[in-house]
Amino acid sequence: MRFKRHHHKREAELEITSFLNLMIILVPVLLVMMVFSRITVVDLILPDLGDPSQQNPDIVKQLEIVFYPDAIGVNYPAGIEVRRIAKKEGKHDFDLLSKVLQQVKRNFNDQGIEKRDALILSQPETDYQELITAIDTVRSYKAVVVTDVVDAELFPAVSLGDAPVKANGGRP
């Protein structure tokens, strides 16, 4: 007698247990090892678009850092130059700018003036990276406290504006 074979079609089952075990281990490990990118946000104050004659009278007492093609000027009050820092080897000298601003901050503190704001005035052709470096330089400087290097505050409230130009194209 001959036996007939019955072919039963079985559907294949997916065995995903080992895959799930792998994911349970792999996902947390990857998340822990992931380097999160750090985004720094700088709060800037943009100048008013209103009538200049209606502006705050304290604007005259503004600390200005003015970019010129050949130098950086530090003005206080507005328009009166405290120091002009010439370019060094074709680049703006941000180390000297930091030292000048530290001295200005000490002078304010000695006079009992608490000043936290500064205005950076730049030319249209000022390099973006130089502008960012200037913002960082104006906001803080590296100081040693006991044995740690910390960021000491200078003028954290930074405003941006356009540097004045003479009618004939030269600097004021």
C-alpha positions as CSV (number, residue, x, y, z in Angstrom):
1,M,0.0,0.0,0.0
2,R,1.1,3.3,-0.9
3,F,0.8,6.1,1.5
4,K,-0.1,9.4,0.2
5,R,1.8,12.3,1.5
6,H,-0.2,15.3,2.3
7,H,1.6,18.4,1.8
8,H,0.5,20.9,4.3
9,K,1.5,24.4,3.5
10,R,2.7,26.0,6.6
11,E,3.2,29.7,6.7
12,A,6.6,30.7,7.9
13,E,6.6,32.6,11.2
14,L,9.0,35.4,11.7
15,E,11.2,35.0,14.6
16,I,12.0,38.5,15.7
17,T,12.8,37.9,19.4
18,S,16.5,38.1,18.9
19,F,16.2,41.2,16.8
20,L,14.1,42.9,19.5
21,N,16.7,41.9,22.1
22,L,19.4,43.5,20.0
23,M,17.3,46.7,19.7
24,I,16.7,46.8,23.4
25,I,20.4,46.8,24.0
26,L,21.6,48.8,21.0
27,V,19.3,51.8,21.2
28,P,20.1,52.9,24.8
29,V,23.9,52.4,24.1
30,L,23.8,54.5,21.0
31,L,21.8,57.2,22.8
32,V,24.3,57.3,25.6
33,M,27.2,57.5,23.3
34,M,25.7,60.1,21.0
35,V,27.4,63.5,21.1
36,F,24.8,66.2,21.3
37,S,25.7,69.3,19.3
38,R,25.8,72.4,21.5
39,I,24.0,75.5,20.1
40,T,24.9,78.8,21.6
41,V,22.4,81.6,21.4
42,V,23.5,85.2,21.7
43,D,20.8,87.6,22.7
44,L,21.3,90.8,20.6
45,I,19.4,94.0,20.9
46,L,18.7,95.6,17.5
47,P,18.6,99.4,17.1
48,D,15.2,101.2,17.1
49,L,13.8,102.1,13.7
50,G,12.0,105.1,15.1
51,D,12.9,108.8,15.0
52,P,16.4,109.4,16.4
53,S,15.3,112.6,18.0
54,Q,12.8,110.6,20.1
55,Q,15.4,108.2,21.4
56,N,16.4,107.7,25.0
57,P,18.8,110.5,26.3
58,D,21.0,107.7,27.8
59,I,22.1,106.9,24.3
60,V,24.8,109.5,24.7
61,K,26.3,107.5,27.5
62,Q,26.6,104.4,25.3
63,L,29.8,102.4,25.1
64,E,30.6,101.9,21.4
65,I,33.0,99.5,19.7
66,V,33.4,100.8,16.2
67,F,34.9,98.7,13.3
68,Y,37.0,100.8,10.9
69,P,38.8,99.2,7.9
70,D,42.2,99.8,9.6
71,A,41.3,99.7,13.3
72,I,38.7,99.2,16.1
73,G,37.6,102.3,18.1
74,V,36.3,102.2,21.6
75,N,34.1,105.2,22.3
76,Y,32.6,106.4,25.6
77,P,30.3,108.3,25.7
78,A,29.0,107.8,22.2
79,G,31.3,109.5,19.6
80,I,34.2,110.3,21.9
81,E,37.1,108.0,21.3
82,V,38.7,106.4,24.4
83,R,41.1,104.2,22.4
84,R,41.8,103.3,18.8
85,I,43.3,99.8,18.3
86,A,45.2,99.4,15.0
87,K,45.2,96.2,13.1
88,K,48.1,93.8,14.0
89,E,49.5,91.9,11.1
90,G,46.5,92.6,9.0
91,K,43.9,91.4,11.6
92,H,42.0,93.2,14.3
93,D,43.7,92.8,17.7
94,F,40.9,91.3,19.9
95,D,43.3,90.5,22.7
96,L,44.1,94.2,23.1
97,L,40.4,95.1,22.7
98,S,39.6,92.7,25.6
99,K,42.2,94.4,27.8
100,V,40.9,97.9,26.9
101,L,37.3,96.8,27.7
102,Q,38.5,95.3,31.0
103,Q,40.0,98.6,31.9
104,V,36.9,100.5,30.9
105,K,34.8,98.1,33.1
106,R,37.1,98.7,36.0
107,N,36.8,102.4,35.5
108,F,33.0,102.1,35.5
109,N,33.1,100.0,38.7
110,D,35.4,102.5,40.4
111,Q,32.9,105.3,39.6
112,G,30.0,103.2,40.9
113,I,28.5,102.8,37.4
114,E,27.0,99.4,36.6
115,K,27.1,99.2,32.9
116,R,26.2,95.9,31.1
117,D,25.5,97.1,27.6
118,A,27.7,97.9,24.6
119,L,27.0,98.8,21.0
120,I,29.1,97.2,18.2
121,L,29.1,99.3,15.1
122,S,30.4,97.6,12.0
123,Q,31.1,98.5,8.4
124,P,29.2,96.7,5.6
125,E,32.4,94.9,4.6
126,T,33.2,93.7,8.1
127,D,33.9,89.9,8.1
128,Y,31.3,87.8,9.8
129,Q,33.8,85.8,11.8
130,E,35.4,89.1,13.1
131,L,32.0,90.3,14.1
132,I,31.3,87.1,16.1
133,T,34.7,87.3,17.7
134,A,34.0,90.9,18.7
135,I,30.7,89.9,20.2
136,D,32.4,87.2,22.3
137,T,35.2,89.6,23.3
138,V,32.8,92.3,24.4
139,R,30.6,89.9,26.4
140,S,33.3,88.2,28.5
141,Y,36.9,87.4,29.0
142,K,38.9,84.5,30.5
143,A,39.9,85.1,34.1
144,V,41.7,82.9,36.6
145,V,39.8,82.5,39.9
146,V,41.8,80.5,42.4
147,T,42.9,77.6,40.1
148,D,40.1,77.6,37.6
149,V,39.7,79.6,34.3
150,V,36.3,81.1,34.1
151,D,34.5,83.5,31.8
152,A,34.3,86.9,33.6
153,E,31.5,89.2,32.5
154,L,32.2,92.4,30.7
155,F,29.2,93.8,28.7
156,P,26.8,90.9,28.1
157,A,24.0,93.0,26.6
158,V,25.3,93.5,23.1
159,S,23.6,95.7,20.4
160,L,24.6,95.8,16.8
161,G,24.5,98.8,14.4
162,D,26.1,100.4,11.4
163,A,29.3,102.3,11.8
164,P,29.0,106.0,10.8
165,V,30.7,107.0,7.6
166,K,31.4,110.4,6.2
167,A,29.6,111.7,3.2
168,N,32.8,111.4,1.1
169,G,33.2,107.8,2.1
170,G,35.9,108.2,4.7
171,R,35.6,107.5,8.4
172,P,34.5,110.2,10.8
